[in-house]
């Protein structure tokens, strides 16, 4: 079984992105699961193109895209991607789309293909703060999440995909008053747990996870 895990390059003038740093620290294997990694540009359009190339090259069974959500305190497994780009800041190419569909005439939303509630339960059991989030935002993270699920659906790819938002690193949070953060080793551990859960089951557990974030 193969997994593709993607992170993003730094953006908004920052020199680091914990999603990229964590993805680059992943091992090449977790048991029987082979792990392939890619760093995507934080750019509308080009990020999905790069993801598409990676899907064609790796032909994964599982895809986990990872991005930064500065201000969140938990590992946030996203439940849904929505068909809109609405950027509060420009991407790394200076684009700032407002109220623009990701895919013209595409579905309003896609749900994750990963067992997010089971993964969150496993993360908490390991002592890591985690939630099921119901909003992936409207920046390049949601753009890639929606693009991933749309590619899988329209091309009938045998892949299960999802998205994880991670907090700031402590070095980033130090610049802001009371901003939550998480150590890089914990983020890496969290990604590994999510991949192990996704590789071991396709069904999810039935438990209440109604977080707004």
C-alpha positions in Angstrom: 0.0 0.0 0.0 1.2 3.5 -0.8 0.5 6.9 0.7 1.2 10.3 -0.8 1.7 13.1 1.8 1.9 16.7 0.7 3.0 19.9 2.4 3.2 23.5 1.3 6.1 25.9 0.8 6.2 28.8 3.2 3.9 31.8 2.5 2.9 35.2 3.6 6.6 36.2 4.0 7.4 33.5 6.5 10.6 31.5 6.2 9.1 28.2 7.5 6.0 26.2 7.1 5.4 23.4 9.6 3.5 21.4 7.0 6.6 21.2 4.8 9.0 20.6 7.6 6.9 17.7 9.0 6.3 16.1 5.6 10.0 16.1 4.9 10.7 14.3 8.2 8.4 11.4 7.5 10.0 8.0 7.1 9.8 6.2 3.8 7.8 3.4 5.3 5.5 2.7 8.2 5.2 -1.1 8.3 3.7 -2.2 5.0 2.8 1.4 4.0 5.2 3.1 1.6 5.3 6.9 2.1 5.9 9.3 -0.8 6.1 13.0 -0.1 5.8 16.2 -2.1 6.0 19.9 -1.3 3.4 21.9 -3.2 3.6 25.6 -4.2 1.3 27.8 -2.1 -0.3 29.1 -5.3 -3.8 28.7 -6.6 -4.0 26.5 -9.7 -0.3 25.5 -9.7 -0.8 23.6 -6.4 -3.4 21.3 -8.0 -1.3 20.9 -11.1 1.6 19.7 -8.9 -0.7 17.4 -6.9 -2.0 16.0 -10.2 1.5 15.2 -11.3 2.3 13.5 -8.0 -0.9 11.4 -8.2 0.1 10.2 -11.7 3.7 9.4 -10.6 3.0 7.7 -7.2 -0.4 6.2 -7.9 -1.2 6.1 -4.1 -3.9 4.4 -2.2 -4.1 7.1 0.4 -3.4 10.8 0.1 -3.0 13.2 3.1 -2.5 16.8 2.2 -1.1 18.9 5.1 -1.2 22.6 5.6 -0.8 25.3 8.3 -3.6 26.9 10.2 -1.9 29.5 12.3 -4.0 30.2 15.4 -5.4 26.6 15.8 -4.2 24.6 18.8 -4.9 21.1 17.6 -4.2 18.8 14.8 -7.3 19.5 12.7 -8.5 16.7 10.4 -10.8 18.3 7.9 -14.3 16.8 7.1 -15.3 18.9 4.1 -13.8 20.9 1.2 -15.9 23.6 -0.4 -15.8 24.9 -4.0 -14.7 28.4 -3.5 -11.4 30.4 -3.4 -11.8 33.5 -1.3 -8.3 34.6 -0.2 -7.7 37.1 2.6 -4.1 37.4 1.5 -2.3 36.9 -1.8 -0.7 33.5 -2.6 3.0 33.2 -3.5 2.3 34.4 -7.0 0.4 37.4 -5.9 -3.0 36.0 -6.8 -5.9 36.9 -4.5 -9.1 35.4 -5.9 -12.4 36.5 -4.3 -15.5 34.4 -4.4 -14.3 32.3 -7.3 -15.2 28.6 -7.8 -12.3 26.2 -7.8 -14.1 24.1 -10.5 -16.7 25.8 -12.6 -20.0 23.9 -12.3 -18.3 21.5 -9.8 -20.1 20.2 -6.7 -20.5 22.6 -3.8 -18.4 20.4 -1.6 -16.7 17.0 -1.1 -16.4 15.0 2.1 -13.1 13.5 3.2 -12.4 9.9 2.2 -10.4 9.2 5.4 -11.7 7.8 8.8 -11.2 11.2 10.5 -13.0 10.4 13.7 -11.1 7.2 14.3 -7.9 9.0 13.5 -8.7 11.8 16.0 -9.5 9.2 18.7 -6.1 7.6 18.0 -4.3 11.0 18.2 -5.9 11.8 21.5 -5.0 8.4 22.8 -1.4 9.2 22.0 -1.7 12.4 24.0 -1.9 14.8 21.0 -4.6 17.5 20.8 -6.8 16.8 17.8 -10.3 17.7 16.4 -12.5 17.0 13.4 -12.8 20.4 11.8 -15.7 21.4 9.6 -14.0 24.3 7.8 -10.8 24.0 5.8 -10.9 27.7 5.0 -10.9 29.3 1.6 -7.2 29.7 0.9 -4.8 27.3 -0.9 -5.3 24.5 1.7 -9.0 24.2 0.9 -8.2 24.7 -2.8 -5.9 21.6 -2.8 -8.3 19.6 -0.7 -11.2 20.2 -3.1 -8.9 19.7 -6.1 -7.8 16.3 -4.7 -11.3 15.1 -4.1 -12.5 16.4 -7.5 -9.6 14.6 -9.3 -10.4 11.4 -7.4 -14.1 11.6 -8.2 -14.0 12.6 -11.8 -11.1 10.3 -12.8 -12.4 7.4 -10.7 -9.1 7.1 -9.0 -8.8 4.2 -6.4 -7.6 6.6 -3.8 -8.9 7.8 -0.4 -7.9 11.4 0.4 -8.1 14.0 3.1 -6.6 17.1 4.6 -4.8 17.9 7.9 -4.3 21.4 9.3 -1.4 21.8 11.8 -0.6 24.6 14.3 2.3 27.0 14.3 5.7 25.8 15.4 6.8 27.3 18.7 9.4 29.5 16.9 6.5 31.0 14.8 4.1 31.4 17.7 6.8 33.3 19.7 6.1 36.3 17.4 2.5 36.5 18.4 0.9 37.1 21.8 -0.6 33.8 23.2 -0.6 32.0 19.8 -0.9 28.3 20.2 1.8 26.0 18.8 2.9 22.4 18.5 6.4 20.9 18.4 7.5 19.6 15.1 8.1 16.1 16.5 4.5 16.0 17.6 3.2 17.1 14.2 5.3 14.3 12.6 4.0 11.8 15.1 0.4 12.9 14.4 0.8 12.5 10.6 2.2 9.0 11.2 -0.8 8.0 13.4 -3.3 9.3 10.8 -1.6 7.3 8.1 -1.6 4.2 10.2 -5.3 4.5 11.0 -6.1 5.2 7.3 -4.1 2.2 6.2 -5.8 -0.1 8.7 -9.5 0.8 8.1 -11.8 2.3 5.6 -14.8 2.7 7.9 -15.1 5.4 10.6 -16.3 5.3 14.2 -19.6 6.9 15.3 -18.9 9.5 17.8 -19.8 13.2 18.2 -17.3 15.6 16.7 -19.0 18.9 16.0 -16.2 21.4 16.2 -16.7 24.6 14.2 -13.0 25.2 13.5 
